[in-house]
């Protein structure tokens, strides 16, 4: 599961940042992702990161809900 984090920045600073990033064809969200990843790598111990990676790999992908037999039959009749 992913969570959102809100930050506060003045309108002027945000406008300037977006303008200069756009000139370099860089997305603000990509830069923020890099910063968050750097903070994570710097502050979370390696063994904890390994454990989280291992647990994330174990989670099976969610299967889409299958149609009920009645719905499947109705679709095949059409």
C-alpha positions as CSV (number, residue, x, y, z in Angstrom):
1,X,0.0,0.0,0.0
2,X,1.2,3.5,-0.8
3,X,0.6,6.6,1.3
4,X,0.7,10.3,0.4
5,X,2.7,12.9,2.2
6,X,1.8,16.6,2.1
7,X,4.5,19.3,2.1
8,X,4.1,23.1,2.3
9,X,6.0,25.5,0.0
10,X,5.3,29.0,-1.0
11,X,3.6,29.7,-4.3
12,X,6.5,31.7,-5.6
13,X,9.1,29.0,-4.7
14,X,6.9,26.2,-6.3
15,X,6.4,28.2,-9.5
16,X,10.1,28.9,-9.8
17,X,11.0,25.3,-9.1
18,X,8.5,24.0,-11.6
19,X,9.7,26.5,-14.3
20,X,13.3,25.6,-14.0
21,X,12.7,21.9,-13.8
22,X,10.5,22.1,-16.9
23,X,13.4,23.7,-18.8
24,X,15.4,20.6,-17.9
25,X,12.6,18.3,-18.8
26,X,12.4,17.0,-15.3
27,X,9.2,16.2,-13.4
28,X,8.9,17.5,-9.8
29,X,7.3,14.3,-8.7
30,X,10.4,12.3,-10.0
31,X,12.7,14.6,-8.1
32,X,10.6,14.2,-4.9
33,X,10.7,10.4,-5.4
34,X,14.5,10.5,-5.6
35,X,14.7,12.6,-2.4
36,X,12.3,10.2,-0.5
37,X,14.3,7.2,-1.7
38,X,17.6,8.9,-0.6
39,X,16.1,9.6,2.9
40,X,14.9,6.0,3.1
41,X,18.3,4.6,2.1
42,X,20.1,6.9,4.5
43,X,17.9,6.4,7.5
44,X,16.4,2.9,7.4
45,X,18.9,0.1,8.3
46,X,19.8,-2.3,5.5
47,X,18.4,-5.3,7.3
48,X,15.0,-3.6,7.7
49,X,15.0,-2.6,4.0
50,X,15.9,-6.2,3.1
51,X,13.0,-7.5,5.2
52,X,10.5,-5.0,3.6
53,X,11.7,-6.0,0.2
54,X,11.3,-9.7,1.1
55,X,7.8,-9.2,2.4
56,X,6.8,-7.1,-0.6
57,X,8.0,-9.9,-3.0
58,X,5.9,-12.5,-1.1
59,X,2.6,-10.7,-1.5
60,X,0.7,-12.3,-4.3
61,X,-0.8,-10.0,-6.9
62,X,-4.5,-9.4,-6.4
63,X,-6.7,-11.4,-8.7
64,X,-9.6,-9.6,-10.3
65,X,-12.9,-10.7,-9.0
66,X,-14.3,-13.5,-11.2
67,X,-17.7,-13.2,-12.6
68,X,-20.4,-15.4,-11.0
69,X,-21.5,-18.4,-13.1
70,X,-24.8,-16.7,-13.9
71,X,-23.0,-13.6,-15.3
72,X,-20.7,-15.8,-17.3
73,X,-23.6,-17.7,-18.8
74,X,-25.5,-14.5,-19.7
75,X,-22.4,-13.1,-21.5
76,X,-21.9,-16.3,-23.4
77,X,-25.6,-16.3,-24.6
78,X,-25.2,-12.9,-26.2
